[in-house]
Amino acid sequence: MKKPLHRRKRLIVPAALGVAGLVGWFGVPWLAPLPESLAESEASPVLLDRHGEALHHLTLPDFTRRAPVSLKEVPDDLIACTLAAEDKRFHSHGGIDLLATARAAKDWMTTGHAVSGASTITQQLVKLSGPTRERNLCAKIEEAMAARHLEMRWSKDKILEAYLNRLDYGNLRIGPAEAARFYFQKPLDQLSLGECALLAGLPQAPSRLDPTEHPERALGRRNVVLDRLAAAFDYDESRISAARDEPVRLRPLEEERIAPWLPEMVASETRTTLDGELQRDVEAIVTEELAPLRDSNLRHMAVVVIHNPTGEILALVSSGDWDDPRGGRINGAMSPRSPGSALKPFTYLLAFENGRSPGSIVADIPTRFRTIEGLDTPQNYDRAYRGPVTIREALACSLNVPAMRELNRLGGPEPLYRLLDELGLTTLGEDSSDLGLGLTIGNAPVRLIELTNAYAALARGGESFAPSLFPRSDPPETKRMFDKASAFLIADILADPAARAPAFGRRGPLELPFPCAAKTGTSTDYRDNWCLGFTGEFTVGVWAGNFDNSPMKGLSGVAGAGPVFQRTMRRLHRDVAPSWLERPDGLVKVRIDPRSGRQVGRKAARSVIEWARSDAEPPPAGPEDYDERGRLFLDASYGEWLASDENRRRSEFAPMPAMPAESPLRVLAPRDGVTYVLDPELPNGGRLHLATNLPGLVSWRCDTLDLQPGTPEPVAALRPGRHVLVATDPRSGETTEIAIEVEQR
């Protein structure tokens, strides 16, 4: 009886152990939880240009860069080298390498410390996917059970793919694709066997084996991997030998600084509207043009390129020198700056909307305007006055006085302020009255990107919509801001090199071999200069200056921003044929006398061909408009200019005081009902300069104040009391009475 029982025990114990082993191998591991992030494979965000080219590889919150790939994209050589280096029996074990574990246990019992590791790739994957924890026996057992669990859920290929995409290859590069891009600037499929072996050896100790810092260590580790590869797999010895002799040709990646401002505006992976090749070329143009201008104290430059049909931003340069400690990381395209004369086209656009034409006359004569601070007498850039000029000449030559007079004629700054606001200029301030007529010559700050887009509305014939840095899923919502005819007339003037020549000369930066509108702007003391313009396809805006607001040394918009504008336009149309605005219906060509804006015949001594609206053609000139020498009669409002040294056109004009003035008499100073205070500390010494819109023509009198001769009008010596000053227009005898009070402090 005892013998059979003994036999049964001999059978039961092994069976029990076998069952326990099966339960432990196939059952218990199901109880081990898998890391929650195991299935995740987060890629670093990549900013793309419009063609899908990578502009920036951004980092993840842990500052690493990752580019997960499928196992099919990983070269067989890299897979084999990785298995040889980390887990040569990967395809034969079930997540735990029992032979390696037994060897490691024996070594530990013999020496008292770990001699070699026994973690399989599956165990390492579990470790890499879970939270950082203390390394002890309990943790190793839990990882082993989780590895068994994973092996029963996932295929070997899936495990290997996840593992490779989580490997740290050093220099904050996770995964083989990022490692190949960083160390060799190659795609994975172009790696040699030697390069695969080098990469496969790095995860053992990424910092200690960093090939950029410790090339000898990395080379030694590579050769160890190749030795293991030869021993573990059926590899041609000649390939192993060639790989061992292969020199290490590292090309450590320095991240390209194309559009360095872009990551600060975009934090997630996305496609932009930028054209990578164009962006590089425009950045190079800016760098090349800035270099020789350093001596003129020009350090920064911004450029915006807009595709007119879509409003997409094709290129944007923020400063020209991202590393400049004096503000290189400020985005000049977004920074409000004084635009100088770059706003003038919109003043004349309003004039065209109100019935004027390029041949209409505006007076370029000394003119006093009332401002918040008092009376202001603006000057042109050359401090000269030209008398009657056409709007074409006034705009093309960027004359200040005519622009302010035209804006005054339109009713003051409000219409221009309203138009610019509707065009998307957001930095003008809240009240147009604070700006006054100086708005047209740039006394309000604007952003380059917004002003460039306003010019793009001109190129579109009056249609405005917001610019975009990202592709739109739907067409933009457009708004018609002005009619096509007005836009065409402005464009025609800005693209007229002959009209621009008296001020800017010929063959300069504003002149291109194809029709192109161009307008410059220079702010006070040369702190900013601009050049903006367009063809049918593209609008380009350029700003140049210094972010510390220091002035440039005599650089105008032509000399500073102009060359970059021209080169950028040439680059844009290198591969795209330029087109021009289509002439809208309702415009006709007329022959006018440019001195009067009136129509003349073909035999006229002075005439030019000019555009006009068919429903508002200029009136014909008559014999009564000229004297016997063919000089044009000017009304009395031109009297001061006609008699001054500024008049260099004496052979063209003759005074005719009897003719009606452009406008009736208006007293500019003093204002009726104002009170003046006599104070010995005030610098004016109690003197009041009288002013009208007809300087040199009006006669003044006052029964209670002494009026002293002045230029161009008298000066009153103030004294306490109530006084009435009388201004008389000799043309009509009309008088205007102004009452003032003077108090003694």
C-alpha positions, 0 to 999 in steps of 0.5 A: 500500500505504501508503494503506490502512495509514494508513486502518487506523491512522486507524480503529484508534486511535479504536476502541482509544480507544473500547474503552479508554473503554468499559472505563474507564467500564464495566469498571474501576469494578467493581474499585473497592471500595464502602464497607462501611457504604454499605448501613447506615442506622443510626437513633438509638434512640427511647424510646417510651411505651405508645402509641408516642409518642416520649419520648426521641430518644437519640443515637448513639455519635457524638452525632448524631441520625438518623431515616432515611426512604424517598425517598417520605417526602421532599417533591418540593420538598426533593428538587428543592432538594437537586438544584439545590444539589448536583447538577442533572444527577444523573438524567442522568450516570452517577455522574461529571458529565463536564461539571462535571469538565471545567469544574473542571479548566479552572478549576484549570488557569487559576487554579491552585486549585479554583474550583468542585466537581465531585462528584456526589451519588453521589460525595458518598455514597461519601465520606460512607459511607467513613472520613475520609481526606486530600483529594487527587487520588488520593482523588478518583479512587478516589471517582469510580470507586466512584461509577461502580461504585455507579451500575451497582449501585443505582438513582438513587432508592436512591442519592438516598435513601441520600444524603439520610439521610447529609447533615449539616444541622448541630446534630448532625442527620443526615438531613432528618427530624431536620433538620425536627424540630429546626429547625421541629418539623414532619414532612417533609410539612409543609415549605414550599418556602422551608423546603425550600430552607433545609434544602437549603442547609445541608449545604454548610457546616452550622456556618457556615450554622447558621440558629440562630446565623447566620440571615442567612447561612442566608437568603442560602444559601436564596435561592441555592438558590431561584435555582438551582432556578428556573434548573435546573427548571421551577418556577412563578416565583410559587412561587419568588418567594413562597418568597424572600419567606417569613420564616424561622420557626425553632422550634429544638427543645429536647428535652422533659425528660419522664421525664429519668431514663429514658435512664440506664436504657435505652440502646436503642430500645424501647417502655416501659410509661409513658403519656406524657400521664400522665407529663407530668401527674404531673410537672406535679403534682409541680412545682406542689406542690413550689413552695409547700413550698420554705419548709418545706425540701422539695426533692425528690419521687418518684412511682410509678404501677402498673397493678394488673392488669399490674404495668406502671409507667405513670408515674415521677417521680424527683426533681421537679427534675432540674436541682437541684444538691443531688441532682436527678438521684438517682432517688428511686423507687430510693433506700432511705429510711425508710418511717415508718408505711407498713409498719404495714398489713403487720403487721396483715395478718399479724394477720388471717392469724392470726385477728384482725379489724378489731374485735380489741382492742390496748392503746395503753398505755405499753409497754417493749420490749427492744431490742439497745440495751436497753429502749425505750418507744415513743410515738405521734406525739402522745405520748398513749395511748388505752387499748384500741383496735380494730385499725381505729382503731390502723391508720387513726390510725397508732398506733405502740405498738399496732403494736409490741405486735401485732408482738410478739404475732406473735412479733417482727420475723421474720414481718413481715421474711419477708413484706416480703422475699417481697413484693420489698423488697430493702433491709431488711438480712440479719437481722430481729433487728437491726431488732426491733419497730421494723420496723413503724414504719419503722426499715429503709430501703425503695425507693419502687418496691418498697413501691408494688408491695407495696401493689399486692399488697394491691390484687390481693387477695394476688397479687404479681409484679414491676413492669415498665417494659417490656411483657411478652410473657407474663403475669407469674408470680404468687405468692399472698402472703396470702388475699383476706380479709386484703387486703380487711380492710386495704384497707377500713380504709385507705379508711375516712375516719371511722376516720382522722378522729381523727388526720387529720381529714376532707376532707383529702388522703387523702380522695377522691370514690371508694373509695381506700386511703391510708396515710402515713408520716413518718420521724424528724425529718421527713426522709422522708414518704410516701403510698401507696394504691390503687383497684382499677385503680391503685396510687400511691406518693409519697415526699417529702424531701431527698436530702441528708437534711436534715429538713423543717420539720414536714411530715408525710406528709399535708401533703407527699406527700398532696396529690400522691397525691390529685391523681395519683389524681384524674388517673388516674380522670379517664378511668377509672371507679374500682372497689373490691376485691370482698368475698371469701367468709367475711366477715360483719358483726357488731356489737361494743363497740369498747372490748372487741371483743366482740359486743353487741346492737342496744340496747347503749349503745356499738356499731359494725358491723365485719367478722369472719371467719365462722369466727372471730366475736368472743365475746359480751359479758356483764354481768360485763364491765361495772360498774353504770355501764356501764364496761368492766372492764380487767385489771391490765395497764392499771393504769398507764394507767388511773391516769395523766393520759393516760386521758381515757376515765374514763367508759368504763373501770373497773379490775378487778385481779382479772381475769386479765391479757392475759399472765403476768408477764414480767420485762423488766429485768434479765435473769437471769444478767447481770453489771453492772460498776460504773464511776464514769465511767458516767452511771447512777451504779450505778442499775438500773431494774427493769421488767416487762410489768405496770408499777405492779402487780408488787411487788419485793424484794431481800435484798441491794440497796436498792430505791428507789421509781421510776416506774412501777417501783422502782430498785435501787442496785447494789453488788458481789456476787451478788444475787437480785431477786424479782418477785411478781404479786399477782393470782396470787402467782406469783414470778419470781427474777432472779439478777445479778452486780455487779462493781467496776471 
